[in-house]
Amino acid sequence: MRHPSGMKDIMENIQAYMQQVGIAARTASRTLAQADTSAKNRALGEIATTLLEQSALILTANSRDVATARAAGLDEASIDRLTLTEKTIRAMSEGLLQIAQLPDLIGAITDLNFRPSGIQVGKMRVPLGVIGIIYESRPNVTADAAGLCIKSGNAAILRGGSEAIHSNQAIAACVHAGLKAAGLPESAVQVVATTDRAAVGELITMKEYVDVIVPRGGKSLIARISADAKVPVIKHLDGICHVYIDDEADLDKAIRIADNAKTHRYGVCNAMETLLVAEGVAAQVLPPLCKLYLEKGVELRGDAACCALVPHMTLAVEEDWHTEYLAPILSVKIVTGMDEAINHIATYSSQHTDTIVTENYSRAMRFLREVDSSSVMVNASTRFADGFEYGLGAEIGISTDKIHARGPVGLEGLTSQKYIVLGSGQIRV
Amino acid sequence: MRHPSGMKDIMENIQAYMQQVGIAARTASRTLAQADTSAKNRALGEIATTLLEQSALILTANSRDVATARAAGLDEASIDRLTLTEKTIRAMSEGLLQIAQLPDLIGAITDLNFRPSGIQVGKMRVPLGVIGIIYESRPNVTADAAGLCIKSGNAAILRGGSEAIHSNQAIAACVHAGLKAAGLPESAVQVVATTDRAAVGELITMKEYVDVIVPRGGKSLIARISADAKVPVIKHLDGICHVYIDDEADLDKAIRIADNAKTHRYGVCNAMETLLVAEGVAAQVLPPLCKLYLEKGVELRGDAACCALVPHMTLAVEEDWHTEYLAPILSVKIVTGMDEAINHIATYSSQHTDTIVTENYSRAMRFLREVDSSSVMVNASTRFADGFEYGLGAEIGISTDKIHARGPVGLEGLTSQKYIVLGSGQIRV
């Protein structure tokens, strides 16, 4: 129980407050949807400048959050994510200038074709409207998310972690100054002022004011939001990514890719968690590859056939094939070939990113077509599954949902399309 | 209470049955996703032929449903929708052949570009997976929906109205025969065998087996499904469509379009429900236009200014601007111009379809950009908002949601895209 007394009043106040935030966001979203590219870019530039000018104030606010977090006994990893420096503020500022340089997608008309009736039918790209972003400790998300929403013509309601409230408010002040300088409504980006959890419950169910929710954080946060949201959610839960080394793989490429996919970074969603190897090449490829892993301190868990080939490998259990380790641990399985690999992926993959390494054209095409993940790759590291690497510019997240955005979500993922019809007086007969 | 005794057992049985249906659909969806165009088209052709061959059996099953419905006192409009004839069976058969003639979108790769790292990144169009379709009396939906799902590579779970169960089962038998003849799994299209409503509750919450729900029917059915569904829903609730006659309209076009948008068909979602007229042309355009309406028996409800201009018009109340009449009733409002028209539409439109009639280029462009509806038109009747008219071939419905499909939903609306990456051994550095 968070409110031992007067809970009903507080809940009602929070509801009223969030409704107010929602109405202001909806109103601002209509202005922002019509804003021209130069106004949006000017706002981004002004925010970038203001962040640098106000860095002392932001760092002071941040110290306050960090001190409170330390006193409350928050773990070091969380405090590290919470802490801002001159360098991270500079990175936020540069990120906004990069978003300003990306093309403006809003209003673009595509696929305009004449129909037999004489009307022309096409599609116009439009913003989604109001985007609610729910995130944990990192205060830099406040600037990144504001930038992406402004450029894509969306109003944003930002709900950061309670431990970062002063940092987020200080960054929000810079965002508001920039919006104002560019003649755009300040309520286009609102940071929720209360740290009460009930505010999240309101945000994810206010269908009339919020068009989509983007949760950024750990799996439990995202699972909880997805379960309770009435508004659509752009998300992924797990990144159980696979590399399949086919028996017609170029083994040098295979070792390079499988090494990079696991060891380039361990704690990221596009890191490989399970390696599948065709039995025809297992004896050749696994010993040198596993030697690399063991040298880098990666713990190996394999099926019985793998354990027979590689020393220092422990026997994997069913649970391993389901696990996103996000750590220097790898599960390895020898498969009879392509069919077993595809079936294993269909059973255990989280539909995030899966790669085949092969020189066989038909198998490459079959893998691309049959593996039902948001990114499917041939002869490339799973680590490439990323908005920047794909050329989307900035990235607000990666979606494993099939409806709407799928894969890395950049500016385009924050937009929708409507049909437009250009006639010259046509009626239906 | 539908089950006075043994309710718990029945509910558990329905849950187990629906799980079985879900598993079979998921398995079949994997085969159908890989099926080549010729197999899918062959199935459609075989179903079309079988429907004609089995028309006597289908009509017998349908008579049984109609007799039961009459005995139960179902209204005439519903019985009319339920009743099949030789002609409607021929239309179903022809509809399937038309779907066979549409291009196959599945597997198409677009936007393939090299990135600085050397990888190529593109998008591949893929099916959604399993589509649940919930509909009311019309048994022809069984054939139409089966055809659209098969062509788009999706498995379908069809849940028709309980009053049409024998008709739907007879049509489903033809669908299964066609799938079998083409070497495709019969469980690619399943008609739910129970008429218990609990089956719907299962269908719309089985996230692991169902990717999207398409409800087809009245507003109350759709509202109920949207409220309870855990699976994404492709839908629209209301079609409160507007025509705005600008003061720079060509008045001949304006009268032609406003007449057609209201009177071409009354009971359809893309019929105009509210007419907005700029005050500068109201005195010229409203009297002749309203004369047309009154001759066709359309009841007119206007604001005070309209009532002063047109005889036999009653004063509209606030409720009228919110109402989808689906009947020969029209609300009419005189506005000062473009801004008031856009604001009225933003307040009252159901974001389905709205039209401006004007010869002014800048206003036409502004209306297209600023009106946030799934279809926005210039100088054309709202009645064009339709999958066939837009060149989508067949149509499974119209969506007013911004996430994913928006506007008429045809084959493409039943598909998603995944990213594909083509490398030659690249790793991230």
Interface residues (C-beta under 8 A of the other chain):
Chain A: R30 A33 Q34 G107 N113 R115 S117 I119 V121 M124 V126 L128 G129 D211 V212 P232 D250 D252 K253 R256 I257 D259 N260 A261 H264 A346 T355 L368 R369 E370 D372 S373 S374 S375 V376 M377 V378 N379 A380 S381 R383 F384 A385 E389 Y390 G391 D401 K402 I403 H404 R406 G407 P408 S416 Q417 K418 Y419 I420 V421 L422 G423 S424 G425 Q426 I427 R428
Chain B: R30 A33 Q34 G107 N113 R115 S117 I119 V121 M124 V126 L128 G129 D211 V212 P232 D250 D252 K253 R256 I257 D259 N260 A261 H264 A346 L368 R369 E370 D372 S373 S374 S375 V376 M377 V378 N379 A380 S381 R383 F384 A385 E389 Y390 G391 D401 K402 I403 H404 R406 G407 P408 S416 Q417 K418 Y419 I420 V421 L422 G423 S424 G425 Q426 I427 R428
